[in-house]
Amino acid sequence: MKQVLIIMGSDSDWPIMKKCIQTLQEFAIGFEVHVASAHRTTEKALSLAHEADQAGVEVIIAGAGAAAHLPGVLAAATPLPVIGVPINATALSGVDALYAMVQMPSGIPVATVAIDGAKNAALLAVEILGVKDKKIREKIVQYKKQMALEVNEKDEKIQRLVGELS
């Protein structure tokens, strides 16, 4: 079952959005991926958004750079949560995309992660899915526990290195 729909505005977004896909795979979350432009293939983008809910999709992740209208266009066309990934694709280093996503008008929310933050977009989608699926929620709990263990191991390593300086 495809729980997450990933749409990127251009194939040039692939190096960033691939991290999203890899993270969803790590959690065994079903997904599908498309390229659709809010400006060049508007009808395709709208069709994907309209059909997602009926197809069983629960979350949409949209990556876009420059003017970055794609996540907002999708959010306007679906009742599903949309997570925007601003892509660093212009001389403005992705800030233009970030502003386009976070400055949505009232009533059309787009959850937005950091510039090039595709991994966090996937993790947010996993957390959203985990609200109603205890198995997914347990996977995210274990993931966070593992991250904490890794940080503690790094702290122990640094403590040893500091001790060697004394």
Backbone hydrogen bonds in HBPLUS format (Angstrom, degrees):
<---DONOR---> <-ACCEPTOR-->    atom                        ^
c    i                          cat <-CA-CA->   ^        H-A-AA   ^      H-
h    n   atom  resd res      DA  || num        DHA   H-A  angle D-A-AA Bond
n    s   type  num  typ     dist DA aas  dist angle  dist       angle   num
A0003-GLN N   A0030-GLY O   2.87 MM  27  5.29 134.2  2.09 110.1 117.8     1
A0058-GLU N   A0003-GLN O   2.74 MM  55  5.23 170.8  1.75 134.3 137.4     2
A0059-VAL N   A0003-GLN O   3.22 MM  56  6.62 148.1  2.33 157.1 164.5     3
A0004-VAL N   A0030-GLY O   3.09 MM  26  6.42 152.2  2.17 143.1 151.8     4
A0032-GLU N   A0004-VAL O   3.09 MM  28  6.70 139.4  2.26 154.4 166.1     5
A0005-LEU N   A0059-VAL O   2.99 MM  54  6.46 158.5  2.04 154.9 161.7     6
A0061-ILE N   A0005-LEU O   2.81 MM  56  6.18 162.7  1.83 159.0 164.1     7
A0006-ILE N   A0032-GLU O   2.86 MM  26  6.11 171.9  1.87 166.6 169.1     8
A0034-HIS N   A0006-ILE O   2.89 MM  28  6.38 147.1  1.99 153.3 164.2     9
A0007-ILE N   A0061-ILE O   2.87 MM  54  6.33 159.4  1.91 160.3 167.2    10
A0063-GLY N   A0007-ILE O   2.92 MM  56  6.42 150.7  2.01 149.8 159.3    11
A0008-MET N   A0034-HIS O   2.95 MM  26  6.44 158.8  1.99 155.2 160.7    12
A0036-ALA N   A0008-MET O   3.04 MM  28  6.28 150.7  2.13 145.2 154.5    13
A0009-GLY N   A0063-GLY O   2.95 MM  54  6.34 150.1  2.04 159.5 169.2    14
A0013-ASP N   A0010-SER O   3.03 MM   3  5.59 164.7  2.06 114.4 119.4    15
A0014-TRP N   A0011-ASP O   3.10 MM   3  5.38 164.6  2.12 110.5 115.3    16
A0016-ILE N   A0013-ASP O   3.12 MM   3  5.69 132.0  2.36 116.4 127.7    17
A0017-MET N   A0013-ASP O   2.95 MM   4  6.06 175.4  1.95 161.0 161.5    18
A0018-LYS N   A0014-TRP O   2.81 MM   4  5.59 143.7  1.94 157.3 159.9    19
A0019-LYS N   A0016-ILE O   3.13 MM   3  5.93 150.3  2.22 119.8 125.6    20
A0020-CYS N   A0017-MET O   3.00 MM   3  5.16 129.5  2.26 101.2 114.3    21
A0021-ILE N   A0017-MET O   3.27 MM   4  6.70 155.9  2.33 149.5 154.9    22
A0022-GLN N   A0018-LYS O   2.92 MM   4  6.19 164.4  1.94 155.3 159.2    23
A0023-THR N   A0019-LYS O   3.08 MM   4  6.16 151.7  2.16 138.4 145.6    24
A0024-LEU N   A0020-CYS O   2.99 MM   4  6.30 160.6  2.03 152.5 157.6    25
A0025-GLN N   A0021-ILE O   2.92 MM   4  6.16 156.4  1.97 151.4 158.3    26
A0026-GLU N   A0022-GLN O   2.98 MM   4  6.22 148.0  2.09 139.7 148.3    27
A0027-PHE N   A0023-THR O   3.27 MM   4  6.61 138.4  2.45 141.5 151.3    28
A0027-PHE N   A0024-LEU O   3.14 MM   3  5.22 131.0  2.40  97.0 109.5    29
A0029-ILE N   A0024-LEU O   2.96 MM   5  5.16 178.2  1.96 147.5 147.9    30
A0028-ALA N   A0025-GLN O   2.96 MM   3  4.77 160.3  2.00 103.3 109.2    31
A0041-THR N   A0037-SER O   3.16 MM   4  4.98 147.1  2.27 115.4 124.8    32
A0044-LYS N   A0041-THR O   3.09 MM   3  5.37 117.7  2.50 103.7 118.5    33
A0045-ALA N   A0041-THR O   3.02 MM   4  6.35 163.9  2.05 159.7 164.4    34
A0046-LEU N   A0042-THR O   2.88 MM   4  6.13 167.7  1.90 159.4 162.6    35
A0047-SER N   A0043-GLU O   2.85 MM   4  5.94 155.7  1.91 144.4 151.7    36
A0048-LEU N   A0044-LYS O   2.93 MM   4  6.17 162.4  1.96 153.7 157.6    37
A0049-ALA N   A0045-ALA O   3.07 MM   4  6.34 159.2  2.12 148.6 154.2    38
A0050-HIS N   A0046-LEU O   2.84 MM   4  6.05 164.2  1.86 154.9 159.3    39
A0051-GLU N   A0047-SER O   2.92 MM   4  5.99 162.5  1.95 153.9 158.2    40
A0052-ALA N   A0048-LEU O   3.06 MM   4  5.94 133.4  2.29 139.8 150.2    41
A0055-ALA N   A0051-GLU O   2.99 MM   4  6.11 135.5  2.19 148.2 161.5    42
A0055-ALA N   A0052-ALA O   3.08 MM   3  5.04 129.1  2.35  94.9 109.1    43
A0057-VAL N   A0052-ALA O   3.04 MM   5  5.20 149.0  2.14 158.7 151.0    44
A0056-GLY N   A0053-ASP O   3.18 MM   3  5.45 164.3  2.21 109.7 113.6    45
A0060-ILE N   A0081-PRO O   3.00 MM  21  6.30 167.6  2.01 164.0 167.4    46
A0083-ILE N   A0060-ILE O   2.79 MM  23  6.22 159.5  1.83 156.8 163.7    47
A0062-ALA N   A0083-ILE O   2.83 MM  21  6.19 163.3  1.86 161.5 166.4    48
A0085-VAL N   A0062-ALA O   2.80 MM  23  6.02 154.8  1.87 149.3 149.0    49
A0064-ALA N   A0085-VAL O   3.12 MM  21  6.47 154.7  2.18 156.7 160.4    50
A0087-ILE N   A0064-ALA O   2.87 MM  23  5.42 154.3  1.93 131.9 131.4    51
A0068-ALA N   A0065-GLY O   3.12 MM   3  5.00 139.4  2.29 135.7 126.4    52
A0073-VAL N   A0069-HIS O   2.95 MM   4  6.12 161.1  1.98 163.6 169.9    53
A0074-LEU N   A0070-LEU O   2.97 MM   4  6.17 166.3  1.99 160.8 164.2    54
A0075-ALA N   A0071-PRO O   2.87 MM   4  6.04 159.5  1.91 146.8 153.1    55
A0076-ALA N   A0072-GLY O   2.96 MM   4  6.11 147.1  2.07 143.6 151.7    56
A0077-ALA N   A0074-LEU O   2.98 MM   3  5.17 142.3  2.12 103.1 114.5    57
A0111-ALA N   A0082-VAL O   2.98 MM  29  6.22 142.5  2.12 171.9 164.1    58
A0084-GLY N   A0111-ALA O   2.61 MM  27  6.00 158.9  1.65 161.1 168.5    59
A0113-VAL N   A0084-GLY O   3.15 MM  29  6.45 164.0  2.18 174.6 171.7    60
A0116-ASP N   A0086-PRO O   2.71 MM  30  5.94 167.0  1.72 174.3 177.2    61
A0093-SER N   A0090-THR O   3.03 MM   3  5.55 155.7  2.09 120.2 120.9    62
A0095-VAL N   A0092-LEU O   3.13 MM   3  5.71 163.9  2.15 125.2 125.9    63
A0098-LEU N   A0094-GLY O   2.91 MM   4  6.19 159.4  1.95 151.9 158.1    64
A0099-TYR N   A0095-VAL O   2.94 MM   4  6.14 168.9  1.95 153.3 155.1    65
A0100-ALA N   A0096-ASP O   3.05 MM   4  6.22 157.1  2.10 143.4 150.0    66
A0101-MET N   A0097-ALA O   3.12 MM   4  6.37 143.0  2.26 145.4 154.3    67
A0101-MET N   A0098-LEU O   3.12 MM   3  5.31 128.0  2.41  99.3 112.5    68
A0102-VAL N   A0098-LEU O   2.96 MM   4  6.21 168.4  1.97 162.3 165.2    69
A0103-GLN N   A0099-TYR O   3.03 MM   4  5.68 147.4  2.14 146.9 152.1    70
A0108-ILE N   A0105-PRO O   3.15 MM   3  5.92 161.6  2.18 146.4 147.3    71
A0117-GLY N   A0114-ALA O   2.84 MM   3  4.77 145.0  1.96 137.2 129.3    72
A0121-ALA N   A0117-GLY O   3.06 MM   4  6.40 147.3  2.17 147.9 157.9    73
A0122-ALA N   A0118-ALA O   3.05 MM   4  6.36 156.3  2.11 148.9 153.7    74
A0123-LEU N   A0119-LYS O   2.95 MM   4  6.30 158.0  2.00 149.3 155.9    75
A0124-LEU N   A0120-ASN O   2.84 MM   4  6.00 155.4  1.90 148.0 154.2    76
A0125-ALA N   A0121-ALA O   2.97 MM   4  6.22 155.7  2.03 145.5 152.3    77
A0126-VAL N   A0122-ALA O   2.88 MM   4  6.20 153.8  1.95 149.3 156.7    78
A0127-GLU N   A0123-LEU O   2.92 MM   4  6.22 155.7  1.98 146.4 152.8    79
A0128-ILE N   A0124-LEU O   2.90 MM   4  6.18 154.7  1.96 149.8 156.8    80
A0129-LEU N   A0125-ALA O   2.91 MM   4  6.17 163.3  1.93 152.6 156.8    81
A0130-GLY N   A0126-VAL O   2.84 MM   4  6.01 141.4  1.99 142.0 153.7    82
A0131-VAL N   A0128-ILE O   3.18 MM   3  5.49 157.9  2.23 106.4 113.1    83
A0137-ARG N   A0133-ASP O   2.98 MM   4  6.28 162.9  2.01 153.5 159.1    84
A0138-GLU N   A0134-LYS O   2.87 MM   4  6.03 154.1  1.93 144.6 150.9    85
A0139-LYS N   A0135-LYS O   3.11 MM   4  6.39 148.1  2.21 140.0 148.2    86
A0139-LYS N   A0136-ILE O   3.06 MM   3  5.06 117.7  2.47  94.6 110.1    87
A0140-ILE N   A0136-ILE O   3.07 MM   4  6.46 153.0  2.15 152.5 159.2    88
A0141-VAL N   A0137-ARG O   2.98 MM   4  6.26 151.4  2.06 147.3 155.8    89
A0142-GLN N   A0138-GLU O   2.92 MM   4  6.16 161.0  1.96 149.7 154.1    90
A0143-TYR N   A0139-LYS O   2.90 MM   4  6.08 152.5  1.97 143.2 151.4    91
A0144-LYS N   A0140-ILE O   3.00 MM   4  6.21 158.2  2.05 145.7 150.2    92
A0145-LYS N   A0141-VAL O   2.98 MM   4  6.26 150.8  2.07 146.0 154.7    93
A0146-GLN N   A0142-GLN O   2.90 MM   4  6.13 155.9  1.96 149.2 155.4    94
A0147-MET N   A0143-TYR O   2.99 MM   4  6.33 153.3  2.07 145.5 152.8    95
A0148-ALA N   A0144-LYS O   3.05 MM   4  6.29 156.6  2.11 143.9 149.7    96
A0149-LEU N   A0145-LYS O   2.96 MM   4  6.29 154.7  2.02 148.3 155.3    97
A0150-GLU N   A0146-GLN O   2.98 MM   4  6.26 157.9  2.03 150.7 156.2    98
A0151-VAL N   A0147-MET O   3.02 MM   4  6.32 154.1  2.09 149.4 156.1    99
A0152-ASN N   A0148-ALA O   2.95 MM   4  6.21 159.7  1.99 150.6 156.2   100
A0153-GLU N   A0149-LEU O   2.90 MM   4  6.17 152.8  1.98 149.5 157.0   101
A0154-LYS N   A0150-GLU O   3.03 MM   4  6.26 151.9  2.11 142.9 150.3   102
A0155-ASP N   A0151-VAL O   2.91 MM   4  6.22 149.1  2.01 147.2 156.1   103
A0156-GLU N   A0152-ASN O   2.96 MM   4  6.24 158.7  2.00 148.0 153.3   104
A0157-LYS N   A0153-GLU O   3.01 MM   4  6.25 155.0  2.07 144.5 151.2   105
A0158-ILE N   A0154-LYS O   2.97 MM   4  6.23 161.0  2.00 148.2 152.8   106
A0159-GLN N   A0155-ASP O   2.86 MM   4  6.10 156.6  1.91 152.1 159.0   107
A0160-ARG N   A0156-GLU O   2.99 MM   4  6.27 152.1  2.06 146.9 153.8   108
A0161-LEU N   A0157-LYS O   2.97 MM   4  6.29 158.4  2.02 150.2 156.2   109
A0162-VAL N   A0158-ILE O   2.83 MM   4  6.07 156.6  1.88 152.3 158.6   110
A0163-GLY N   A0159-GLN O   2.92 MM   4  6.10 152.7  2.00 140.8 148.8   111
A0164-GLU N   A0160-ARG O   2.97 MM   4  6.26 140.2  2.13 144.1 154.7   112
A0165-LEU N   A0162-VAL O   3.08 MM   3  5.25 138.5  2.26 100.1 111.8   113
A0166-SER N   A0163-GLY O   3.24 MM   3  5.37 145.7  2.36  99.4 108.8   114
